[in-house]
Amino acid sequence: MPIKRRRFLQALSAGAGLATLGLPAVRAAKGTRIVVIGGGFGGATAAKYLRLWGPDLEVILIERNRDFISCPQSNLVLGGSRTLKDLTLGYETLTARHGVQLVHDEVNGIDPQRQTLALSEKEISYDRLVIAPGIDFVYDGIAGLEDPAVREAIPHAWKAGPQTIALRQQLEAMPNGGRFLMSIPRMPYRCPPGPYERACQVAFFLRYSKPKARITVLDANPGIVAKQDQFLEAWEEKYPGIIEYHPNQEVTAVDSATRTVTTAAGKFRADVINIIPPQRAAAIAHSAGVVNVDARWCDVDFLSYESTTRKNIHVIGDAIASTLPKSGHMANAEAKVCAAAIVAMATDQRLVGGPVFANTCYSHVNASEAIHISNVYRYDPVSRSMQSVHGNMVSEQATRLDAYYARAWAMNIWSDVLD
Amino acid sequence: MGADTGQTPGAPGPRWQRQSRWCCLLAVLGSPAAVGAETGEASTRFNLATHGIEETLSTEDKVANVRLLTASCAACHGTNGYSVGITPVLAGLGRDYFIQQMVDFRSGARPGTVMNHNASAYTPAEIAAMADFFAALPRTGCDR
């Protein structure tokens, strides 16, 4: 190992200026197989970058859905300025350009000892596993939502797809003068500013098509958790009198027959209800034995995203416990750190120092204006976590320029994940 | 999770130190002769070590991390800096030009949105390493 490392460093320093490209001369052992479970922002990025940086690795991506549907921008489907089709992309390029083997299947179990996965009809083995499971919803604390039929009637629409369309259709069918109620779970949850953007988008739709309709927002948190001043300004100036915001309101029960939602403060009635339930790492993370924080999230080493409970299993994206927001952009960034670490391990290199990466998030207040928040995170060796370098920056107010750049962000990150 | 919830920026200590390193880089780039030079001399002119601001990153650290550092740009600027639309293509930008843009974003000389904030989060050595990485790529036609 030391000899290899010395040779590696000599090779790097030989090329002076171009050495910073860092294209490794060391190659991975042929046939090292990395399996990635989950083809969202995190998993698809990991699969692509593993092949990009480790061309000798065999990379298999397992994803149950045929298409990639972007959660970012899916609130615009509710507002009416995007269709779900605009947000639906394919996985073909990952195979055609990068040689990622795609398997559209369900993972029914993981055996970490034997390093195998049970798919619906066969078993496959791995040398190293990356889990990008995303989130599952926790319905335990909300009476009435145990029933799957109620979950259809009262969509969360928090995973872009059929439920997004269902909620849009319910809004279209709502009478003028009706009431839309949405609830926000306690942090941490996927996409912190997302619910407040949703309130804007629904208000945007209602303001023009059902001007007498009103919105109730029940937030389990003590206040708006992201971009507070900017959202409040947008609500007051663009949608005066439409949005009623109630902090510290945790939903405990839902009655779909009477369309009533219960919190400690009382009962709220509405015509269309959208409960965004509390969340945890999706089931596959639990079956892999990597959930070790609050029985919900996965603790990882932020230099490699390897689980702190299971060697050889890495976890990325919304499922991890961290200081980082649960966003598609973060999953994309974490995936690259994970891929770089796996390639380094497979080629006997060593990654020195810690990662630095940026997060940018755009929230649309209507069809043409948005608010951005940006933050750069750097690995802190003392706390062994990712810490914000100098805090976040939020637009002073919603602008058309930010909405234009939101489009740029979406186009480029989709391409970075899938092309 | 607290980091994106509207807190004020981090502790003044480390930020001030970063600031001082940046002042050195700005001083180097600030002289009219240094700005916009795209000749071979530029590499010595921008040699951070000779100006006493080479910091904790050693050469091998830079090499190991630059691919990962620049990969963060990809979310908005495309894989390896080949933007697919609206944002500038970073691949093939001149080294000096890239550094100058980052310096100008940081000072506000170049107006922007996200970049004014993000440019100031990176160290001079990181900026220089990223500039080298993108400068070494062809401007167009590279297979990602």
Interface residues (C-beta under 8 A of the other chain):
Chain A: L9 L12 S13 G17 L18 A19 T20 L21 G22 Y49 L52 W53 R97 M187 P188 P192 V225 A226 K227 Q228 D229 S322 T323 L324 P325 K326 H329 N332 A333 K336 V337 A340 A344 Q349 R350 L351 V352 G353 P355 V356 F357 A358 N359 T360 C361 H372 I373 S374 N375 V376 Y377 R378 Q387 S388 V389 H390 G391 N392 M393 V394 S395 L401 D402 Y404 Y405 R407 A408 W409 M411 N412 I413 S415 D416 D419
Chain B: M1 G2 A3 D4 T5 G6 Q7 T8 P9 G10 R15 S43 T56 L57 S58 T59 E60 D61 K62 V63 A64 N65 V66 R67 L68 L69 A71 S72 C73 A74 A75 C76 H77 G78 T79 S83 V84 G85 I86 T87 T113 V114 N116 H117 N118 S120 A121 Y122 E126 A129 D132 F133 A136 D143 R144
